[in-house]
Amino acid sequence: MKSFKEQIQKRRTFGIISHPDAGKTTLTEKLLLFGGAIQEAGAVKSNKIKKTATSDFMEIERQRGISVATSVLAFLYKDKKINILDTPGHKDFAEDTFRTLTAVDSVIVVIDVAKGVEAQTEKLVEVCRMRNIPIIVFINKMDREGKDAFDLLDELEQKLGLSVTPLSFPIGMGYDFKGIYNIYEKNINLFSGNSKKNIEETIAFDDINNPELDTILGNKAAKDLRGNLDLVMGVYPEFDTESYLAGKQHPVFYGSALNNFGVRELLDCFIEIAPSPRPKKAEERMVDANEKEMTGFVFKIHANMDPKHRDRLAFVKVVSGTFERNKPYLHVRQDKKLKFSSPNAFFAEKKEIVDISYPGDIVGLHDTGNFKIGDTLTEGEELHYKGIPSFSPEHFRYINNADPMKSKQLYKGIDQLMDEGVAQLFTLEMNGRKVIGTVGALQFEVIQYRLEHEYGAKCTYDNFPVYKACWVDPKDPKNEEFVDFKRVKQKFLAVDKQGQLVFLADSQFSLQMTQQKYPSVKLHFVSEFE
């Protein structure tokens, strides 16, 4: 048995983020391939390949070739235990991604060589920088024509505000793509273009001026590479691990995930430099991974992981101590002790029951409705981990039951999907009608699809014109102003799932007028307010 400290040092928990279609899920697959966790990687898009990506297990993801739920996968590589959280890139699922970022110690940002930095990437990187999460950049699809390698580095600096330093450099691109020079290890990996399933050999080159280089690459490519490397050495700072861990320097790698190229370089460097589990801030204090007492928090809930069993899993990130099977833990919000007989760990495609988990690990707990996103588990201490609020949705629709015989299934389905954080449910005070609010329009389709296929319930939607949902914070509920606000605005008032009062403003103008008319009634755009 390794000591507790060694177990913590072994772990690397990270998220992969990017704009849709930059190749996140494909990269995840290839990392699993190196970990020996799967034998053959599936591509997300190609119709010719019948095998779909391991991390996309929801039917709707396979149909559309996008990831809509964050998936959790783990594998061992060179004696390190790696936990990957593959997040949805689609902006309609941004909330799921923001929540996932509370559970990772570092991130890999995937950039498409042809498109460069895209809108969704900017948003996600901003969240990482706010929290000083260490970032590694992987520029993907080098075997296609795209932007110049140096232009991309400039774009990362200007658009994302990153301070970059390349640790590998491409030799050509698209049709002329010859391979990658690994600056970190000083060797060359040659690209043959048919290495989708197996793992490439590399040639070590200590001296870039070795004439053998010209023989292998051809004179022009060799000359270009030498010139480019001189430029890299001259312009970019040397890599410094401390600066990377502090979120001040960002290493960049080039490659092609689909062709399994440049991925090994990324992984080898990653396990060396990426942080093991870091301290996490709770409302009460800072919690260090090395503490003996177990603490952890729920950052995601997923219903129906297994369509045969209608189960719900709450994903818990272990922050400190060890999480042990059958040991009672305090559920802080409900103030009651719970124990778990079958905590799951996710190992590539398989879920397995684990007896003990360490800081950095993600544990799946079977949930009968005890958990909400953001809940904390401890060995008795009252702790609340911060940073998983609900945001005001952008789109609102009435939800109607399309099959009166199935109303029980419909309400159960809505209830469970809302606990997952797929969307938010508001019940109108005036007539009890249910309104669903989402960050993006695609979520309505996902909800409709999942209600039908997982709960056997059909629903339809009606438009409901709302500009913003604002959580109402009355300083004094008996105050005349508040009573008047409730009387005048009653047709715009609803309660959310937690029973908090919400004002659904139908336009920006009406929101401003309300704030002017009732100054003592505070309105918030986020559900967590002090």
Buried (B, 14 or more C-beta within 10 A) or exposed (E): EEEBEEBBBBBBBBBBBBBBBBBBBBBBBBBBBBBEBBEEBBBBBEEEBEEBBBBBBBEBBBEBBBBBBBBBBBBEBEEBBBBBBBBBBBBBBBBBBBBBBBBBBBBBBBBBBBBBBBEBBEBBBEBBBEEEBBBBBBBBBBBBEBBEBBEBBEBBBEBBEBBBBBBBBBBBBEEEBBBBBBBBBEBBBBBEEEBBEEEBEBEEBEEBEEEEBBEBBBEEBBEBBBEBBEEBEEEBEEBEBEBBBEBEBBBBBBBBBBBBBBBBBBBBBBBEBBBBBBBBEBEEEEBBBEBEEBBBBBBBBBBBBEEEEEBBBBBBBBBBBBBBBEEEBBBBBEEEEBEBEEBBBBBBEEBEEBEEBBBBBBBBBBBEEBBBBBBBBBBEBEBBBBBBBBBBBBBBBBBEBBEEEBEEBBBBBBBBBBBBBBBBBBBBBEEEBBBBBBBBEBBBBBBBBBBBBBBEBBBEBEEBEBBBBBBBEBEEEEBEBBEEBBEEBEEBBBBBBEEBBBBBBBEEEBBEEBBEEBEEBBBBEEBEEE
